[in-house]
Amino acid sequence: MKKLLKIFNPRLLIIPPIAIGIAVLVWMGKNAKQPQTIENKEVVTPAAVITVKPMDVEPRVIGYGTAQPKNIWKAIAEVSGKVVKMHKSLTKGNFLKRGTQVIVIDQQRIKLQITEIGASISSTTAEIKKLDIEEKNLVVSLKIEKNTLAILEKERDRIKKLVIQNRAEAFANLDKAEREYLAQQSKVQNTQSSLDIIPSQREILKAQIELNKAKLAAAQLDLKNSVIRVPFDCRIDRVDVELGQFAQTGSVLIEAYGTDVSEILAMFSIDKFRHMLPPGRKIKTTPGVQQIRQRFKIKPTIRFTMGNFSIKWDEAYFSRINSEIDERSRMIGIIVALDKPYALAKPGVRPPLTKGMFCEVELRGQPKKDCLVIPRMAIRDHKVYIVDKDNRLRKRKVTVAFTQGDFAIVKDKTLTQQRVIVSDITPAVAGMLIAPTENSELHKEILRECGVKGEQK
């Protein structure tokens, strides 16, 4: 047995399985069928498309800004003094009607000034009356003095004639007559001088009266300004004075804002805003607000959103364009306004548009006729993919006039009635076969975004 094991090598046991495997492969090769040749078919790529049709586009642009009142009132003390009276509702947040008296500053000193100035005017007026009487008396006195002077002159002349005739008694009387004549002449001169200066004295007194009248008017104005009244319907925003406190001239006592109009200065990209303006003739270099409104016909909508709460005001209107471009953002400011914001409020539904509310402002311009609108994502490297009549993909360059939301308005009229691919195709090879499917939902979205009521043309 041991001799047999030595003669038989165990490694030779692998030979029979190998031989059997080779025999099986040979048998299978002889009985195998010839492989069939499969014909290569062209791959069809499904794609969503929209048919581009002309439509009227209402240009829209979105901006943001903070609501502010149009009218802001700062009550500045125009007279100094102690605050002696304050309105009971003069506290932050309260509403006050136009003409409401809110603060009274001590008037005692001003009233004393008015009394003093009035007395001075009365005194000066009495002096003028006295001067008028003196003038009348001087006129009469001057007439008498002149008559007396004429008599003395005749007497002197008579005595001179007697002296010429060498009468002894005449020489003694001549000196006396000369002295009396000269003395009377001096009286006439003094009376005339007194009469001549009366007009100047009267003018001085009248000037004093005018000066005192000006002082009286200033004092009366101070008296009026010592009572502070609300200039328009407003809401109190700040009070910086207390009852009994001394108010210094020029200090701000109250800050309030009007409740009749709220405004928002919203910032917009100049490139986007320019598409809101209709082309046409030029307007004046310095147009009025009404002319700008009629020319541009911009319709704004204000929206305020906080969490899940959202409200809007369609009653807003375009007010004016800001006077300057923002230095940092290079954006243009458009001011929109809302009349009677508190009257439009609905408790629990819509609050008033008040100071500090950060809002979205949408501007809508005049509709642009026969525009071609496609999704922005359909434009790839300034090209769009279209499906021709043979359902083959073609690439075409396009020029964008402007964008609005997720859509672009293109200038190329050759896209009219073309089927534009709006889904992602990778790779996109010109001439590849496409299985197009019209995206009706995207059509509806285009209509909503462009503000068109009704169907496309």
C-alpha positions as CSV (number, residue, x, y, z in Angstrom):
1,M,0.0,0.0,0.0
2,K,2.8,2.4,0.9
3,K,4.4,1.5,-2.4
4,L,1.2,2.5,-4.3
5,L,1.0,5.8,-2.6
6,K,4.6,6.6,-3.5
7,I,3.9,5.7,-7.1
8,F,0.6,7.8,-7.4
9,N,1.2,11.6,-7.1
10,P,-1.9,13.5,-5.6
11,R,-1.2,16.6,-7.7
12,L,-2.4,14.6,-10.7
13,L,-5.9,14.7,-9.4
14,I,-6.5,18.2,-10.9
15,I,-6.2,17.0,-14.5
16,P,-9.6,15.3,-14.8
17,P,-11.7,18.4,-13.9
18,I,-9.7,20.5,-16.3
19,A,-10.3,18.0,-19.1
20,I,-14.0,17.9,-18.4
21,G,-14.2,21.8,-18.4
22,I,-12.4,21.9,-21.8
23,A,-14.8,19.4,-23.2
24,V,-17.8,21.4,-22.0
25,L,-16.5,24.6,-23.6
26,V,-15.9,22.9,-26.9
27,W,-19.4,21.5,-26.9
28,M,-21.0,24.9,-26.1
29,G,-19.0,26.6,-28.8
30,K,-20.2,24.2,-31.4
31,N,-23.9,24.6,-30.3
32,A,-23.9,28.5,-29.7
33,K,-26.1,30.8,-31.8
34,Q,-24.5,33.5,-33.9
35,P,-24.9,37.1,-32.1
36,Q,-27.5,39.4,-33.6
37,T,-26.5,42.8,-34.8
38,I,-28.4,45.6,-33.0
39,E,-29.2,48.7,-35.1
40,N,-28.1,52.1,-33.4
41,K,-31.2,54.3,-32.8
42,E,-31.0,58.2,-32.3
43,V,-31.6,59.2,-28.6
44,V,-34.6,61.5,-28.1
45,T,-34.1,64.0,-25.2
46,P,-37.3,65.3,-23.5
47,A,-37.4,69.0,-22.8
48,A,-39.9,71.5,-21.5
49,V,-40.6,74.4,-23.8
50,I,-42.7,77.6,-24.1
51,T,-44.0,79.1,-27.3
52,V,-42.9,82.8,-27.4
53,K,-45.8,85.1,-28.2
54,P,-46.0,88.9,-28.2
55,M,-47.7,90.3,-25.1
56,D,-48.2,93.7,-23.4
57,V,-45.7,93.9,-20.5
58,E,-46.4,96.2,-17.5
59,P,-42.9,97.1,-16.4
60,R,-42.3,96.7,-12.7
61,V,-39.5,97.4,-10.3
62,I,-39.1,96.7,-6.6
63,G,-37.4,99.0,-4.1
64,Y,-37.3,99.4,-0.3
65,G,-37.5,102.2,2.1
66,T,-38.7,103.4,5.5
67,A,-42.0,105.2,6.0
68,Q,-41.7,108.8,7.2
69,P,-44.3,111.5,7.8
70,K,-44.4,114.2,5.1
71,N,-44.8,117.0,7.6
72,I,-42.6,117.2,10.7
73,W,-43.0,120.0,13.3
74,K,-40.5,121.1,15.8
75,A,-41.8,123.6,18.4
76,I,-38.9,126.0,19.1
77,A,-39.2,128.5,21.9
78,E,-39.2,132.0,20.3
79,V,-39.3,133.7,23.7
80,S,-37.6,132.7,27.0
81,G,-39.5,132.3,30.2
82,K,-41.0,129.8,32.6
83,V,-43.5,127.3,31.2
84,V,-46.7,128.1,33.1
85,K,-49.2,125.8,31.3
86,M,-49.1,122.5,29.3
87,H,-51.8,120.5,27.6
88,K,-52.8,117.4,29.5
89,S,-52.4,115.3,26.4
90,L,-48.9,116.6,25.5
91,T,-47.2,113.2,25.8
92,K,-45.5,110.9,23.3
93,G,-47.9,109.0,21.1
94,N,-51.0,111.2,21.6
95,F,-52.9,112.8,18.7
96,L,-53.6,116.5,18.7
97,K,-55.8,118.6,16.4
98,R,-54.7,121.6,14.5
99,G,-54.8,124.8,16.6
100,T,-54.6,123.0,20.0
101,Q,-52.8,125.1,22.6
102,V,-50.1,122.9,24.1
103,I,-47.7,125.3,25.9
104,V,-47.9,128.7,27.5
105,I,-44.7,130.6,28.5
106,D,-44.9,133.2,31.2
107,Q,-46.3,136.4,29.7
108,Q,-46.0,138.9,32.6
109,R,-42.8,140.5,31.5
110,I,-44.0,140.8,27.9
111,K,-47.3,142.5,29.1
112,L,-45.3,145.0,31.2
113,Q,-43.2,145.8,28.1
114,I,-46.4,146.4,26.1
115,T,-47.8,148.7,28.8
116,E,-44.6,150.7,29.0
117,I,-44.3,151.1,25.2
118,G,-48.0,152.1,25.0
119,A,-47.4,154.8,27.6
120,S,-44.4,156.1,25.7
121,I,-46.4,156.3,22.5
122,S,-49.2,158.2,24.3
123,S,-46.7,160.6,25.9
124,T,-45.0,161.3,22.5
125,T,-48.4,161.8,20.9
126,A,-49.3,164.3,23.6
127,E,-46.0,166.2,22.9
128,I,-46.9,166.4,19.2
129,K,-50.3,167.9,20.1
130,K,-48.5,170.4,22.4
131,L,-46.1,171.2,19.6
132,D,-49.0,171.9,17.2
133,I,-50.5,174.4,19.7
134,E,-47.1,176.1,20.1
135,E,-46.8,176.3,16.4
136,K,-50.2,178.1,16.1
137,N,-49.2,180.5,19.0
138,L,-45.9,181.3,17.4
139,V,-47.6,182.0,14.0
140,V,-49.8,184.6,15.8
141,S,-46.9,185.9,17.8
142,L,-44.8,186.3,14.7
143,K,-47.5,188.3,13.0
144,I,-47.8,190.6,16.0
145,E,-44.1,191.0,16.3
146,K,-43.8,191.8,12.6
147,N,-46.6,194.5,12.9
148,T,-44.8,196.0,15.9
149,L,-41.5,195.9,13.9
150,A,-43.2,197.8,11.1
151,I,-44.5,200.5,13.5
152,L,-41.1,200.9,15.1
153,E,-39.6,201.1,11.6
154,K,-41.9,203.9,10.6
155,E,-41.2,205.8,13.9
156,R,-37.5,205.5,13.3
157,D,-37.8,206.8,9.7
158,R,-39.9,209.7,11.0
159,I,-37.3,210.7,13.5
160,K,-34.6,210.4,10.9
161,K,-36.4,212.9,8.8
162,L,-36.6,215.3,11.7
163,V,-32.9,214.9,12.3
164,I,-32.3,215.9,8.7
165,Q,-34.4,219.0,9.3
166,N,-31.9,219.7,12.2
167,R,-34.5,219.7,14.9
168,A,-32.9,219.4,18.3
169,E,-35.4,217.1,20.0
170,A,-35.0,214.6,17.1
171,F,-31.4,213.8,17.9
172,A,-32.3,212.6,21.4
173,N,-35.1,210.3,20.2
174,L,-33.1,208.7,17.3
175,D,-30.9,206.5,19.5
176,K,-33.9,205.3,21.4
177,A,-35.9,204.5,18.2
178,E,-32.9,202.6,16.8
179,R,-32.6,200.5,19.9
180,E,-36.3,199.7,20.0
181,Y,-36.3,198.8,16.3
182,L,-33.3,196.5,16.7
183,A,-34.8,194.9,19.8
184,Q,-38.0,194.2,18.0
185,Q,-36.2,192.9,15.0
186,S,-34.5,190.4,17.3
187,K,-37.8,189.3,18.7
188,V,-39.1,188.7,15.2
189,Q,-36.0,186.7,14.3
190,N,-36.3,184.6,17.5
191,T,-40.0,183.9,16.9
192,Q,-39.3,182.9,13.3
193,S,-36.5,180.6,14.4
194,S,-38.8,178.9,17.0
195,L,-41.4,178.5,14.3
196,D,-38.9,177.0,11.8
197,I,-37.6,174.2,14.1
198,I,-41.1,173.0,14.9
199,P,-41.4,170.7,11.8
200,S,-38.1,169.1,12.7
201,Q,-39.2,168.6,16.3
202,R,-42.5,167.1,15.0
203,E,-40.6,164.6,12.8
204,I,-38.4,163.6,15.7
205,L,-41.5,162.9,17.8
206,K,-43.1,161.0,15.0
207,A,-40.0,158.9,14.5
208,Q,-40.1,158.1,18.2
209,I,-43.7,157.0,17.9
210,E,-42.8,154.7,14.9
211,L,-39.9,153.2,16.9
212,N,-42.2,152.6,19.8
213,K,-44.8,151.1,17.5
214,A,-42.2,148.7,16.2
215,K,-41.2,147.8,19.7
216,L,-44.9,147.3,20.5
217,A,-45.4,145.0,17.5
218,A,-42.3,143.0,18.6
219,A,-43.7,142.7,22.1
220,Q,-47.1,141.7,20.8
221,L,-45.4,139.1,18.6
222,D,-43.6,137.8,21.6
223,L,-46.9,137.7,23.5
224,K,-48.3,135.6,20.6
225,N,-45.3,133.4,20.4
226,S,-45.5,132.7,24.2
227,V,-48.5,130.6,23.3
228,I,-47.6,127.5,21.3
229,R,-50.3,125.9,19.2
230,V,-50.2,122.8,16.9
231,P,-50.0,123.9,13.3
232,F,-51.6,120.8,11.8
233,D,-53.2,117.5,12.9
234,C,-50.3,115.6,14.3
235,R,-49.0,112.8,16.6
236,I,-46.6,113.8,19.4
237,D,-43.2,112.1,19.0
238,R,-41.1,113.8,21.6
239,V,-41.5,116.3,24.5
240,D,-38.4,118.0,26.0
241,V,-40.0,120.3,28.6
242,E,-41.8,120.1,31.9
243,L,-44.3,122.4,33.6
244,G,-42.5,125.1,35.5
245,Q,-39.2,124.6,33.6
246,F,-37.5,127.6,32.1
247,A,-37.6,127.6,28.3
248,Q,-34.6,129.1,26.6
249,T,-35.0,130.9,23.3
250,G,-34.1,128.6,20.4
251,S,-34.6,125.4,22.4
252,V,-36.7,122.6,20.9
253,L,-39.7,121.9,23.2
254,I,-41.8,119.5,21.1
255,E,-41.4,117.2,18.1
256,A,-44.4,115.9,16.3
257,Y,-45.3,114.7,12.8
258,G,-48.4,115.1,10.7
259,T,-51.0,112.4,10.2
260,D,-52.3,113.6,6.8
261,V,-49.6,112.1,4.5
262,S,-47.0,109.4,4.9
263,E,-44.0,109.1,2.5
264,I,-41.4,106.5,1.6
265,L,-38.1,107.2,0.0
266,A,-37.5,104.0,-1.8
267,M,-34.2,103.2,-3.6
268,F,-34.1,101.7,-7.1
269,S,-31.5,100.7,-9.6
270,I,-31.2,103.4,-12.3
271,D,-30.9,100.7,-15.0
272,K,-34.2,99.1,-13.9
273,F,-36.0,102.3,-13.2
274,R,-35.3,103.8,-16.7
275,H,-37.5,101.1,-18.2
276,M,-40.4,102.5,-16.3
277,L,-40.3,105.7,-18.2
278,P,-42.1,105.9,-21.5
279,P,-40.2,107.1,-24.5
280,G,-41.3,110.3,-26.2
281,R,-40.8,114.0,-26.3
282,K,-38.7,115.8,-23.8
283,I,-40.1,117.6,-20.8
284,K,-39.2,120.9,-19.4
285,T,-35.8,121.4,-17.7
286,T,-37.6,122.2,-14.4
287,P,-40.9,120.3,-14.7
288,G,-43.6,120.6,-12.0
289,V,-44.7,117.6,-9.9
290,Q,-48.0,117.4,-11.7
291,Q,-46.3,117.3,-15.1
292,I,-44.0,114.5,-14.0
293,R,-47.0,112.5,-12.7
294,Q,-48.9,113.0,-16.0
295,R,-45.8,112.2,-18.1
296,F,-44.6,109.1,-16.3
297,K,-47.9,107.6,-15.0
298,I,-46.2,105.5,-12.4
299,K,-48.5,103.4,-10.1
300,P,-46.9,102.4,-6.8
301,T,-48.0,99.7,-4.3
302,I,-46.6,99.7,-0.8
303,R,-46.2,96.4,1.1
304,F,-45.2,95.7,4.7
305,T,-44.3,92.2,5.8
306,M,-43.5,90.9,9.3
307,G,-43.4,87.2,9.7
308,N,-46.6,85.7,8.4
309,F,-48.3,89.1,8.5
310,S,-48.4,91.0,5.2
311,I,-50.4,94.1,4.1
312,K,-50.4,96.4,1.2
313,W,-51.6,99.9,0.2
314,D,-52.7,100.3,-3.4
315,E,-53.9,103.8,-2.6
316,A,-50.3,105.1,-2.7
317,Y,-49.2,107.5,-5.5
318,F,-46.0,108.7,-7.1
319,S,-45.0,111.9,-5.4
320,R,-41.6,113.0,-6.8
321,I,-38.0,112.0,-7.6
322,N,-35.3,112.6,-5.0
323,S,-32.9,115.4,-5.8
324,E,-29.7,113.3,-5.7
325,I,-28.3,109.9,-6.4
326,D,-27.1,107.9,-3.4
327,E,-23.3,108.2,-3.3
328,R,-22.7,104.7,-2.0
329,S,-25.3,102.5,-3.8
330,R,-25.5,104.8,-6.9
331,M,-29.3,104.2,-6.8
332,I,-32.1,106.7,-7.4
333,G,-34.6,107.6,-4.8
334,I,-38.3,107.7,-5.6
335,I,-40.7,109.2,-3.1
336,V,-44.2,107.6,-2.9
337,A,-46.9,109.0,-0.7
338,L,-50.1,107.8,1.0
339,D,-52.8,110.2,2.0
340,K,-54.8,109.8,5.2
341,P,-52.9,106.7,6.5
342,Y,-54.8,106.6,9.7
343,A,-58.2,106.9,8.0
344,L,-57.2,103.8,5.8
345,A,-56.3,101.7,8.9
346,K,-58.6,98.8,9.9
347,P,-58.1,97.5,13.5
348,G,-56.8,94.0,13.5
349,V,-56.5,93.9,9.7
350,R,-54.4,96.8,8.4
351,P,-52.5,99.2,10.6
352,P,-51.7,102.8,9.5
353,L,-48.5,103.4,7.5
354,T,-46.5,105.0,10.3
355,K,-43.0,106.3,10.9
356,G,-40.3,103.6,10.9
357,M,-42.1,100.9,9.0
358,F,-39.6,99.3,6.5
359,C,-41.6,98.6,3.4
360,E,-41.3,97.1,-0.1
361,V,-42.4,99.5,-2.9
362,E,-43.4,98.2,-6.3
363,L,-43.6,100.6,-9.1
364,R,-45.6,99.8,-12.3
365,G,-45.2,101.8,-15.5
366,Q,-47.2,102.1,-18.7
367,P,-47.6,98.8,-20.6
368,K,-45.1,98.2,-23.3
369,K,-46.7,96.8,-26.4
370,D,-45.8,93.5,-28.2
371,C,-42.9,92.3,-26.0
372,L,-41.3,88.9,-26.1
373,V,-40.9,87.4,-22.6
374,I,-38.8,84.3,-21.7
375,P,-37.5,83.0,-18.4
376,R,-34.1,84.3,-17.5
377,M,-32.8,80.8,-16.8
378,A,-33.5,80.0,-20.5
379,I,-30.7,82.3,-21.5
380,R,-27.3,80.6,-21.4
381,D,-24.2,82.6,-22.3
382,H,-26.4,85.1,-24.3
383,K,-28.0,82.3,-26.2
384,V,-31.3,80.4,-26.1
385,Y,-32.1,76.9,-27.2
386,I,-35.0,76.6,-29.5
387,V,-36.7,73.6,-31.0
388,D,-37.2,73.9,-34.8
389,K,-40.0,72.4,-36.9
390,D,-38.1,69.1,-37.1
391,N,-37.8,69.0,-33.3
392,R,-34.1,69.6,-33.5
393,L,-32.2,71.8,-31.0
394,R,-30.9,75.1,-32.4
395,K,-28.9,77.8,-30.6
396,R,-29.7,81.4,-31.2
397,K,-28.1,84.6,-29.8
398,V,-30.5,87.0,-28.0
399,T,-30.3,90.6,-26.8
400,V,-32.0,91.4,-23.5
401,A,-33.9,94.7,-23.3
402,F,-34.5,94.5,-19.6
403,T,-35.3,91.9,-16.9
404,Q,-38.3,91.7,-14.6
405,G,-38.2,89.2,-11.8
406,D,-37.3,85.8,-13.1
407,F,-38.1,86.8,-16.7
408,A,-36.3,88.7,-19.5
409,I,-37.8,90.8,-22.2
410,V,-35.8,90.3,-25.4
411,K,-35.4,92.5,-28.4
412,D,-35.1,89.8,-31.0
413,K,-38.4,89.6,-32.9
414,T,-37.3,86.5,-34.7
415,L,-38.1,84.6,-31.6
416,T,-41.8,85.2,-32.2
417,Q,-43.8,81.9,-32.2
418,Q,-40.5,80.0,-31.6
419,R,-40.4,77.1,-29.0
420,V,-37.8,78.0,-26.4
421,I,-36.4,75.3,-24.2
422,V,-36.9,76.2,-20.5
423,S,-35.5,73.0,-18.9
424,D,-31.9,72.0,-18.3
425,I,-30.3,69.9,-21.0
426,T,-26.8,68.6,-20.5
427,P,-25.1,68.3,-22.8
428,A,-26.9,70.6,-25.3
429,V,-25.7,69.7,-28.8
430,A,-27.0,71.6,-31.8
431,G,-29.1,69.3,-34.0
432,M,-30.0,66.8,-31.3
433,L,-33.5,65.4,-31.4
434,I,-35.9,66.9,-28.8
435,A,-39.2,65.6,-27.4
436,P,-40.8,69.0,-26.5
437,T,-43.5,69.4,-23.9
438,E,-45.3,72.7,-23.5
439,N,-45.0,74.2,-20.0
440,S,-48.4,75.7,-19.4
441,E,-47.8,76.6,-15.8
442,L,-44.8,78.7,-16.8
443,H,-47.1,80.5,-19.3
444,K,-49.4,81.4,-16.5
445,E,-46.5,82.6,-14.3
446,I,-45.3,84.9,-17.2
447,L,-48.8,86.4,-17.4
448,R,-48.9,87.1,-13.7
449,E,-45.4,88.5,-13.6
450,C,-46.0,90.8,-16.6
451,G,-49.3,92.1,-15.3
452,V,-51.2,91.1,-18.4
453,K,-54.9,90.5,-17.9
454,G,-56.2,87.9,-20.4
455,E,-54.4,85.8,-22.9
456,Q,-51.3,86.4,-25.0
457,K,-51.7,87.6,-28.5
